[in-house]
């Protein structure tokens, strides 16, 4: 199956932070970027009122309230989801989105900050996802959400593409498979038990549910396998590959093989259809509940296909290396195009 889930650049799991808000009388602003899905238990009260899992301002605000989020991964935004789940009679009537590109030491609350509109003002539905498309191609470090009235929002997801500073990649080893660095899960043969996007998450797995697990195959043969394809932001000379089966004790994949490609997709030839002709890691026995690091030498790789024999579970896949000279040129072009 082909997958197209972009990284939430604002999420606390990738280093996002809510730096300021006009008001948070009923619900704390930090709830907006929590990785967990929002929840609500009716009839639960504290000294602020009914407990909400989101950001909620006081009633009768004289002007629209606002909140500023520093993205954990600066990049180009594609869609911002203003999620009002569980806010029914107390959601805002609408919102506006603004973006800014600031240096690390700049104060996002300074009156001189240039906030550029990211989308037209949008009416918000109650108790619902409210996805807002963003056409601005420029790199953002901060997002400002202005609500048209008082009210509550459960989560704000800022989906987009990382745009890393090429100076930070020059001459150093980078985990190019990681979602924070532009790695993308392009294809997966099976996601019966869990989402394969966890394979490229930045954090360590916490339990078996935070990895990728396929269904049990019944068509076992010598070459039977499940597989995932992970693309890189730019061509890379790989020198390490880690396959982590942490928490998969009795159902880890028995063997793994990693293939690489030097090609790039076209309109009629997606990632899964490319030829993965280079063997990066030969077919190798995997240990259960363990991190295994393989020393490799694969030049100019644009994506890897990880084949897991015959099925089972893998917690994380990490491919590390240095961008090629051509790869650095691509990074610089991407950087300039997003300014």
C-alpha angles and dihedrals in degrees: 000000000000116000130202109178114143126209119267097235092192100050119121088230089071096040103275119156137192101226103180145356135185092231140352103176097144106020130028117248091226090069090073095077102035112133094224120087114257120264137188135199110196116226096026111131139177133174091290094053130255110008112247131187098223145042113300129173130206122272124267098026109188090223137008114295122234143197131196122214124192108214116237089214115031113221151115113309121224105171133006115200113206098197116201098174113156091013103108113147092017107050121119118262093232146331146218127214128214132180135203137185110218138169117247092257096046118110108235090202093058113120090231096062112121107229110189120199113254097189142356117277108282133208112233125222121217122250093002148100110265107196114193120194117227119206098178107115095197125108115258129203096176137030126202118202114198117189119209093224138006118286146097138298123187102202141354114209116190105196118191150108124294115242105195123195104255090217088068091056099045111112097349136103113254132190092238094178092060118108090227089060096047100272112150134196101230103173139007130184096213139005099173098137105021146002114275091211087083088073090077098038117129097229131077115260114264099197141342090285093064094066138062118277125176127201119268109274118223097187094078115175137146094278101029110136148145119231146193130200119216120188127202129224091238139002110286140190101229121213104163136034122185123198111191120195096173113162092009096111104151101016107042118133108270097219139009137201125187122206126186136206133206093199132097126218125256132198092272098034115053126191095272091056096054123106111257095197103155120083105220096172117014119226104294138176113253127217116227119241093009144107113238121190121198124199108224139172111208119149128209097003117172098179141357133220113211112204115199116199120247102333136293134105141321123180103199140359118202123184116187133189147109125283115251120243089260088047092055089050089055091049091051091049090050090049094051093046090056097051 
